[in-house]
Amino acid sequence: MRNAVLAGLLVALFVSASAFAQQERDWDAVELTIHHVAGDIYYLEGVGGNIGLSVGEDGIVMIDDQFAPLTERIVAAITELNDGEIRFLINTHVHPDHTGGNENLGKMGIAILANDRVRVRMVEEMRPEGGFPVLTFSDTTTVYLNGEEVYVFTVPPAHTDGDSFIHFRGADVLHLGDVFRTNNFPYIDISRGGTLRGTLEALGMAIGMSSPETLIIPGHGTLSMREDVIEFRDMTLVVAERVEKLVREGATLEEVLAAGTTADYEDRWGDPERFLRGLYVEVGGQ
């Protein structure tokens, strides 16, 4: 019960902080950039998670949508790329920097798809109902559009308990949501059901289904390949083993944070504190 209450408080704080940050940001100053990946696949970089796009004569499949104040500009940027109808929006997970535009896009009549747990979390967090997924799945679903097979599948609880990967099979492009990122350490959101074990399993799934030529869109950061995911997975495993050893020896959270377990990775992935806090709990710290 105590852990459930704590998790609920963490979620409330996260949502409140996100709302405050949105109020404070100068949205007109945000730069939106569309990058070509392969074939008819693109991704849009802005603030928040990378937006994946499959475009063509049949319309557009959109992966995630960043924040509500950016919706109009994001749609305009997509229209410049292709003026077809946005047919489907797929959420990789529940976090507001990936689903903040859901309500706006839902009002436009765009069908929103996500894992069952994403909708459950949105209801629990009292998000606007107009932004809820209208189509959900527990395992897999596939969208056939523009001659592309957009295969969406659930992975073990990793970043959250509702994570999905998307494989554009024709172009051989993977969108991994926030389970994989190139500009910071993993974020295991324990308050929303994320786990270390699931993170490692999900990264292993991505590695196993990728070839050396597969292109990979991270939740945050730059276009990557299989070897980048391997590097990220291996780093996660090494740091987890270091933290687990310290916890077995009785280290407190403060001692783990000060132990330098990520010192050899920080030039690559930045500030490790959020990652280490999650790991500490996951490996049995009290």
C-alpha positions in Angstrom: 0.0 0.0 0.0 2.8 2.4 0.9 4.5 1.8 -2.4 1.3 2.3 -4.3 0.7 5.7 -2.5 4.2 6.7 -3.3 3.8 5.8 -6.9 0.6 7.8 -7.1 2.3 10.8 -5.6 5.2 10.5 -8.1 2.8 10.4 -11.0 0.9 13.5 -9.7 4.2 15.4 -9.3 5.3 14.4 -12.8 2.1 15.6 -14.4 2.1 18.8 -12.4 5.7 19.5 -13.3 5.0 18.8 -16.9 2.0 21.2 -16.9 4.1 23.9 -15.3 6.9 23.5 -17.7 4.4 23.8 -20.6 3.1 27.1 -19.2 6.7 28.5 -18.9 8.0 27.5 -22.3 8.2 29.8 -25.3 6.5 27.5 -27.8 7.0 29.8 -30.7 10.7 29.5 -30.2 10.7 25.7 -30.5 12.4 24.5 -33.7 10.7 21.7 -35.6 12.8 19.7 -38.0 11.7 16.8 -40.2 14.4 14.2 -41.0 14.1 11.7 -43.8 14.9 8.1 -42.6 14.2 5.7 -45.5 11.6 5.3 -48.2 8.4 7.1 -47.0 9.5 7.1 -43.4 10.5 10.3 -41.6 10.7 11.6 -38.0 10.0 15.1 -36.7 12.3 16.5 -34.0 11.1 19.2 -31.7 10.6 19.3 -27.9 9.5 16.0 -26.4 9.7 12.6 -28.1 10.6 12.1 -31.7 7.5 11.8 -33.9 7.7 9.0 -36.4 5.9 9.5 -39.8 4.8 7.1 -42.6 3.6 9.2 -45.5 2.1 8.4 -48.9 -1.0 8.5 -51.1 -3.1 6.7 -48.5 -2.4 9.3 -45.9 -0.2 9.5 -42.8 0.6 7.3 -39.8 1.9 9.4 -36.9 3.9 8.0 -34.0 3.5 10.2 -30.8 2.7 13.9 -30.9 4.9 15.9 -28.3 3.0 18.7 -26.5 -0.4 20.3 -27.0 0.8 23.9 -27.7 2.8 22.5 -30.6 0.0 20.6 -32.3 -0.9 23.3 -34.9 2.8 23.8 -35.9 3.5 20.1 -36.0 0.5 19.5 -38.3 1.6 22.4 -40.5 5.1 21.0 -40.8 3.7 17.5 -41.7 1.4 19.2 -44.3 4.4 20.8 -45.9 5.9 17.3 -46.2 2.7 15.7 -47.4 -0.8 17.2 -47.5 -2.5 13.9 -47.0 -4.9 13.1 -44.1 -3.4 12.0 -40.8 -5.2 8.7 -40.6 -3.7 7.1 -37.4 -1.8 8.3 -34.3 0.1 5.6 -32.4 1.3 6.3 -28.8 4.5 4.5 -27.8 3.7 5.1 -24.1 1.8 7.4 -21.7 4.2 10.2 -20.9 2.9 13.8 -21.7 5.9 14.7 -23.9 4.7 11.9 -26.3 0.9 12.2 -25.8 0.4 15.9 -25.0 -1.2 16.6 -28.4 -3.6 13.7 -28.2 -6.7 15.7 -27.3 -6.1 18.2 -30.2 -5.5 15.4 -32.7 -8.5 13.4 -31.4 -10.7 16.5 -32.0 -9.5 16.4 -35.6 -11.0 13.0 -35.9 -7.7 11.1 -36.0 -7.9 7.6 -34.6 -5.5 7.1 -31.7 -4.0 3.6 -31.0 -2.0 2.5 -28.0 -1.4 -0.4 -25.7 -4.2 -1.1 -23.2 -2.2 0.1 -20.3 -1.7 3.5 -21.9 -5.5 4.2 -21.8 -5.7 2.8 -18.3 -3.0 5.1 -17.1 -4.6 8.1 -18.8 -7.9 7.4 -17.1 -6.1 7.0 -13.7 -4.2 10.2 -14.2 -7.5 12.0 -15.2 -6.2 13.2 -18.5 -8.6 14.8 -20.9 -10.9 12.1 -22.2 -10.7 13.4 -25.8 -7.1 12.3 -25.8 -7.7 8.7 -24.9 -6.8 6.0 -27.4 -10.0 4.8 -29.1 -8.3 1.6 -30.3 -6.2 -0.5 -27.9 -4.4 -3.8 -28.1 -2.7 -6.1 -25.5 -0.2 -7.7 -27.8 0.1 -6.6 -31.4 -1.7 -4.7 -34.1 -0.8 -3.8 -37.7 -1.7 -0.8 -39.9 -1.5 -1.3 -43.6 -1.1 2.0 -45.4 0.9 3.4 -48.3 2.1 0.0 -49.2 3.8 -0.2 -45.7 3.2 -2.7 -43.0 3.3 -0.8 -39.7 3.7 -3.5 -37.1 3.0 -2.3 -33.5 3.8 -4.7 -30.7 3.9 -4.6 -26.9 7.2 -5.1 -25.0 7.7 -6.1 -21.4 7.3 -3.3 -18.8 10.4 -1.3 -19.5 10.3 2.5 -19.5 6.7 2.2 -18.4 4.2 -0.7 -18.3 2.6 0.3 -21.6 5.5 0.5 -24.0 5.2 -0.4 -27.6 7.7 -0.6 -30.5 6.8 0.1 -34.1 8.4 -1.7 -37.0 7.9 -0.2 -40.5 8.6 -3.5 -42.1 8.9 -2.4 -45.7 11.4 0.3 -44.9 13.0 -1.7 -42.1 12.8 1.1 -39.6 12.1 0.7 -35.9 10.7 3.3 -33.6 11.5 2.3 -30.0 9.9 5.1 -28.0 11.6 6.0 -24.8 13.0 2.5 -24.1 15.9 3.7 -26.2 17.4 7.2 -26.3 20.7 8.5 -27.5 21.0 11.7 -25.4 20.6 10.5 -21.8 20.6 7.4 -19.6 17.6 5.1 -19.4 14.6 6.3 -17.5 12.8 3.5 -15.6 9.6 5.1 -14.5 8.7 2.9 -11.6 5.7 5.0 -10.7 4.2 3.9 -14.1 5.3 0.3 -13.9 8.7 0.5 -15.6 11.3 -2.1 -14.7 15.0 -2.8 -15.2 14.4 -6.4 -16.3 11.8 -5.3 -18.9 14.1 -2.6 -20.1 16.9 -5.1 -20.8 14.4 -7.6 -22.3 12.9 -5.0 -24.6 16.3 -3.7 -25.8 17.2 -7.4 -26.4 14.1 -7.7 -28.6 15.0 -4.7 -30.6 18.5 -6.0 -31.1 17.3 -9.5 -32.0 14.9 -8.3 -34.7 17.3 -5.7 -36.2 19.9 -6.3 -39.0 23.0 -4.2 -39.4 21.0 -2.1 -41.9 18.0 -1.5 -39.8 17.4 2.2 -39.0 16.2 3.0 -35.5 14.4 6.1 -34.3 14.9 6.7 -30.6 12.4 8.3 -28.3 14.9 11.1 -27.8 18.0 11.8 -29.8 19.3 11.0 -33.2 18.8 8.3 -35.8 20.6 5.2 -34.8 21.4 1.6 -35.8 21.6 -1.8 -34.1 25.1 -1.2 -32.7 23.9 1.9 -30.9 21.1 -0.1 -29.1 23.7 -2.8 -28.2 25.9 -0.1 -26.7 23.0 1.3 -24.7 21.8 -2.1 -23.5 25.4 -3.1 -22.4 25.8 0.2 -20.5 22.5 -0.4 -18.7 23.6 -3.9 -17.7 27.0 -2.8 -16.5 25.7 0.1 -14.4 22.9 -2.1 -13.0 25.4 -4.7 -11.9 27.6 -2.0 -10.2 24.6 -0.6 -8.3 23.3 -4.0 -7.3 26.8 -4.8 -5.8 26.7 -1.6 -3.8 23.2 -2.3 -2.5 24.2 -5.9 -1.4 27.0 -4.3 0.5 24.5 -2.1 2.3 25.0 1.2 0.4 22.4 4.0 0.9 21.0 5.8 -2.1 23.2 8.8 -1.3 26.2 6.5 -1.3 25.2 5.0 -4.6 24.8 8.4 -6.2 28.2 9.4 -5.0 30.0 6.2 -5.9 30.8 7.1 -9.5 29.1 4.0 -11.0 28.4 5.9 -14.2 31.6 8.1 -14.4 32.9 6.4 -17.5 29.5 6.9 -19.3 28.6 10.4 -18.4 30.4 12.1 -21.3 28.1 10.1 -23.6 24.8 10.1 -21.7 24.9 13.1 -19.3 23.3 13.3 -15.8 22.7 9.8 -14.4 20.8 10.7 -11.2 17.3 9.8 -12.4 18.6 6.5 -13.8 20.5 5.7 -10.6 17.5 6.4 -8.4 15.4 4.0 -10.4 18.1 1.4 -10.4 18.5 1.6 -6.6 14.9 0.7 -6.0 14.8 -1.9 -8.7 17.8 -3.9 -7.3 16.4 -3.9 -3.8 17.5 -0.6 -2.2 15.3 0.7 0.6 
